[in-house]
Amino acid sequence: MEYLSDPWLVAAMLGAGVLAGFINTLAGGGGLLILPLLMLSGMSAALANGTMRVAVLIQSAEAVRQFNKRGSMPFADLPAILVPSLLGTLAGALAAAFLPETILKPVLLITLVVVALLMVLRPSQMSPDPNSVPLSPNTSLSGWIGLFFAGAYGGFVQAGVGFVLLAVLAGQLRYDLLRSNALKLAITGSFTILALAIFVARGQVAWLPGLVVAAGSLIGVRLGVSFAHAVSPRVLKRILLVMVLAVCLAAAIKG
């Protein structure tokens, strides 16, 4: 029961899981809640980074199931989207297993700031019309490259990757926010399988704490999917903007 000896910390892990599941379903950045908490339990940064993937995988699978039940998951588009994402994930996860994780920290902050600015200055770019025809990464070079780097970032750090994926799916491939969120979670779940396998092979996963966080995240996911279908795209876009700015501020303060 290492890392779970304090009942208050266990409760905090469950609570963080609920919040992270809700936040990740609507936008991204839930990992920024989980990572510090796991490290607070005594884990090294590398172990916390790997352990978080357990919760991410379970919450992503549940979110995909919930979106599919509501008819919002374009499964036919996934194969073309997953190829560049998984290639990037392999590169990022291998780098995370052997390199200091501070290397990509500036990339996170810069990416989030760019996403926030696009949403304020060019809202149509980050929130296409629900009736717009999405592009395929097979015909969009910028979309293919964007998915590759999103996968690389997700494999390396995971925390905040939802924002990067939304920027590519909505901003470059022109999916509306509801379908972008559904695809984002399918991509996240897929590349988390690959990343988790690498972390397990490196002995960088603590299963029990990961499952505790995952239990909370299942609740958050169900709340998040229901909320995403209940509000208008305009409200969803505003919520995403607030979350992006909040994560930017937190990352800047943390330095």
C-alpha positions as CSV (number, residue, x, y, z in Angstrom):
1,M,0.0,0.0,0.0
2,E,2.9,2.3,-0.6
3,Y,1.8,5.9,-1.6
4,L,-1.7,5.1,-0.1
5,S,-1.0,5.2,3.6
6,D,-2.7,8.6,4.2
7,P,-6.5,8.3,3.9
8,W,-6.7,12.0,3.2
9,L,-4.3,11.6,0.2
10,V,-6.4,8.7,-1.1
11,A,-9.5,10.9,-0.9
12,A,-7.6,13.7,-2.7
13,M,-6.7,11.2,-5.4
14,L,-10.3,10.2,-5.9
15,G,-11.4,13.9,-6.0
16,A,-8.7,14.8,-8.4
17,G,-9.8,11.9,-10.6
18,V,-13.3,13.2,-10.7
19,L,-12.2,16.7,-11.6
20,A,-9.6,15.4,-14.1
21,G,-12.1,13.1,-15.8
22,F,-14.6,16.0,-16.2
23,I,-12.0,18.5,-17.4
24,N,-10.4,16.1,-19.9
25,T,-13.7,15.2,-21.4
26,L,-14.6,18.9,-22.1
27,A,-11.1,20.2,-22.9
28,G,-7.9,19.0,-21.4
29,G,-5.4,19.7,-18.7
30,G,-6.7,17.3,-16.1
31,G,-3.3,15.7,-15.8
32,L,-2.0,18.9,-14.4
33,L,-4.1,18.1,-11.3
34,I,-3.0,14.5,-11.1
35,L,0.7,14.8,-11.6
36,P,1.5,17.1,-8.7
37,L,-0.8,15.0,-6.4
38,L,1.0,11.7,-7.3
39,M,4.3,13.4,-6.6
40,L,3.0,14.6,-3.3
41,S,2.4,11.0,-2.3
42,G,6.2,10.4,-2.6
43,M,6.5,9.3,-6.2
44,S,9.3,10.5,-8.4
45,A,8.4,12.6,-11.3
46,A,9.0,9.7,-13.7
47,L,6.9,7.2,-11.6
48,A,4.1,9.8,-11.3
49,N,4.2,10.4,-15.1
50,G,3.8,6.7,-15.8
51,T,1.2,6.0,-13.1
52,M,-1.0,8.8,-14.4
53,R,-1.4,6.9,-17.7
54,V,-3.4,4.1,-15.9
55,A,-6.2,6.7,-15.1
56,V,-5.9,8.3,-18.5
57,L,-6.4,5.0,-20.3
58,I,-9.5,4.0,-18.2
59,Q,-11.1,7.5,-18.4
60,S,-10.5,7.7,-22.2
61,A,-12.1,4.3,-22.8
62,E,-15.2,5.2,-20.8
63,A,-15.5,8.6,-22.5
64,V,-15.3,7.0,-25.9
65,R,-18.1,4.6,-24.9
66,Q,-20.2,7.4,-23.6
67,F,-19.7,9.6,-26.7
68,N,-20.5,6.6,-28.9
69,K,-23.7,5.9,-27.1
70,R,-24.8,9.5,-28.0
71,G,-23.8,9.1,-31.7
72,S,-21.0,11.7,-31.5
73,M,-18.0,9.4,-32.2
74,P,-16.9,9.4,-35.9
75,F,-15.1,6.0,-35.8
76,A,-14.7,5.9,-39.6
77,D,-12.3,8.8,-39.4
78,L,-10.1,7.3,-36.7
79,P,-7.7,5.1,-38.8
80,A,-6.3,8.1,-40.8
81,I,-6.0,10.1,-37.6
82,L,-4.4,7.5,-35.5
83,V,-1.4,6.7,-37.8
84,P,0.5,10.1,-37.3
85,S,-0.7,10.3,-33.6
86,L,0.7,6.9,-32.7
87,L,4.0,7.4,-34.6
88,G,4.5,10.6,-32.6
89,T,3.5,8.8,-29.3
90,L,6.2,6.2,-29.8
91,A,8.8,8.9,-30.2
92,G,7.6,10.9,-27.3
93,A,7.2,8.0,-24.9
94,L,10.7,6.7,-25.6
95,A,12.0,10.2,-25.0
96,A,10.1,10.4,-21.7
97,A,11.6,7.1,-20.5
98,F,15.1,8.3,-21.0
99,L,15.2,12.1,-20.9
100,P,14.4,14.8,-18.3
101,E,10.7,15.7,-18.6
102,T,11.5,19.5,-18.3
103,I,12.5,19.5,-22.0
104,L,9.0,19.9,-23.3
105,K,7.6,22.2,-20.5
106,P,8.1,25.4,-22.5
107,V,6.3,23.8,-25.4
108,L,3.2,23.2,-23.2
109,L,3.0,26.8,-22.2
110,I,3.6,28.2,-25.6
111,T,1.1,25.9,-27.2
112,L,-1.6,26.7,-24.6
113,V,-1.1,30.5,-25.1
114,V,-1.4,30.1,-28.9
115,V,-4.6,28.1,-28.5
116,A,-6.0,30.8,-26.1
117,L,-5.1,33.6,-28.5
118,L,-6.6,31.8,-31.5
119,M,-9.9,31.4,-29.6
120,V,-10.0,35.1,-28.7
121,L,-8.7,36.6,-31.9
122,R,-9.9,34.0,-34.5
123,P,-12.8,32.1,-32.9
124,S,-14.0,30.6,-36.2
125,Q,-10.5,29.1,-36.6
126,M,-10.8,27.1,-33.3
127,S,-14.6,26.5,-33.5
128,P,-15.7,25.6,-37.0
129,D,-19.4,25.5,-37.9
130,P,-21.0,22.2,-36.8
131,N,-22.0,21.6,-40.4
132,S,-18.5,22.1,-41.8
133,V,-16.9,19.2,-43.7
134,P,-13.8,17.9,-41.8
135,L,-10.5,17.3,-43.5
136,S,-8.5,14.1,-43.5
137,P,-4.9,14.1,-42.4
138,N,-4.3,12.1,-45.5
139,T,-5.0,15.3,-47.5
140,S,-3.9,17.9,-45.0
141,L,-0.1,17.9,-44.5
142,S,-0.4,20.5,-41.6
143,G,-3.0,18.2,-40.0
144,W,-0.8,15.2,-40.3
145,I,2.2,17.0,-38.8
146,G,0.1,18.5,-36.1
147,L,-1.2,15.1,-35.1
148,F,2.3,13.7,-35.0
149,F,3.6,16.4,-32.7
150,A,0.4,16.1,-30.5
151,G,1.2,12.4,-30.2
152,A,4.8,13.1,-29.4
153,Y,3.8,15.5,-26.7
154,G,1.2,13.1,-25.3
155,G,3.7,10.3,-25.2
156,F,6.3,12.5,-23.4
157,V,4.2,14.4,-20.9
158,Q,0.4,13.6,-21.4
159,A,-0.7,16.5,-19.1
160,G,-2.3,19.2,-21.3
161,V,-2.3,17.1,-24.5
162,G,-6.1,17.5,-24.9
163,F,-5.6,21.2,-25.8
164,V,-3.0,20.3,-28.4
165,L,-5.3,17.7,-30.0
166,L,-8.2,20.1,-30.0
167,A,-6.1,22.7,-31.7
168,V,-5.3,20.2,-34.5
169,L,-8.7,18.6,-34.8
170,A,-10.8,21.8,-34.6
171,G,-8.3,24.3,-35.9
172,Q,-6.7,22.3,-38.8
173,L,-9.0,19.4,-39.6
174,R,-12.2,21.5,-39.0
175,Y,-14.1,19.2,-36.7
176,D,-16.7,20.9,-34.5
177,L,-15.9,20.9,-30.8
178,L,-18.2,18.0,-29.9
179,R,-16.7,15.7,-32.4
180,S,-13.2,17.1,-31.7
181,N,-13.6,16.1,-28.0
182,A,-14.8,12.6,-28.9
183,L,-11.9,12.0,-31.3
184,K,-9.5,13.6,-28.9
185,L,-10.4,11.0,-26.2
186,A,-10.2,8.1,-28.7
187,I,-6.7,9.3,-29.8
188,T,-5.7,9.8,-26.2
189,G,-6.8,6.3,-25.2
190,S,-5.0,4.8,-28.2
191,F,-1.7,6.4,-27.6
192,T,-1.9,5.9,-23.9
193,I,-1.9,2.1,-24.5
194,L,1.4,2.4,-26.3
195,A,2.9,4.9,-23.8
196,L,1.8,2.8,-20.8
197,A,3.4,-0.3,-22.2
198,I,6.8,1.5,-22.4
199,F,6.4,2.9,-18.8
200,V,5.5,-0.6,-17.5
201,A,8.6,-2.1,-19.2
202,R,10.6,0.6,-17.5
203,G,9.0,-0.2,-14.1
204,Q,7.6,3.3,-13.9
205,V,4.0,2.5,-13.0
206,A,2.4,2.2,-9.5
207,W,-0.8,0.4,-10.2
208,L,-2.9,0.9,-7.0
209,P,-2.6,4.7,-6.9
210,G,-3.3,4.8,-10.7
211,L,-6.5,2.7,-10.2
212,V,-7.6,4.9,-7.3
213,V,-7.4,8.0,-9.5
214,A,-9.1,6.1,-12.4
215,A,-12.0,5.2,-10.1
216,G,-12.7,8.9,-9.5
217,S,-12.1,9.8,-13.2
218,L,-14.9,7.4,-14.3
219,I,-17.4,9.6,-12.4
220,G,-15.9,12.7,-13.9
221,V,-16.1,11.4,-17.4
222,R,-19.8,10.5,-17.2
223,L,-20.6,14.0,-15.9
224,G,-18.4,15.6,-18.6
225,V,-20.0,13.7,-21.5
226,S,-23.5,14.5,-20.3
227,F,-22.6,18.2,-19.8
228,A,-20.9,18.4,-23.3
229,H,-24.1,17.2,-25.0
230,A,-26.4,19.4,-22.8
231,V,-24.7,22.8,-23.6
232,S,-24.5,24.7,-26.8
233,P,-21.3,24.8,-28.9
234,R,-21.0,28.5,-27.9
235,V,-21.0,27.7,-24.2
236,L,-18.6,24.8,-24.8
237,K,-16.2,27.1,-26.6
238,R,-16.3,29.6,-23.7
239,I,-15.6,26.8,-21.2
240,L,-12.7,25.6,-23.2
241,L,-11.3,29.2,-23.3
242,V,-11.5,29.5,-19.5
243,M,-9.8,26.2,-19.0
244,V,-7.0,27.1,-21.5
245,L,-6.3,30.4,-19.7
246,A,-6.4,28.8,-16.3
247,V,-3.9,26.1,-17.3
248,C,-1.7,28.8,-18.9
249,L,-1.8,30.8,-15.7
250,A,-1.0,27.7,-13.5
251,A,1.9,26.7,-15.7
252,A,3.3,30.3,-15.7
253,I,3.0,30.6,-11.9
254,K,4.6,27.2,-11.4
255,G,7.5,28.4,-13.6
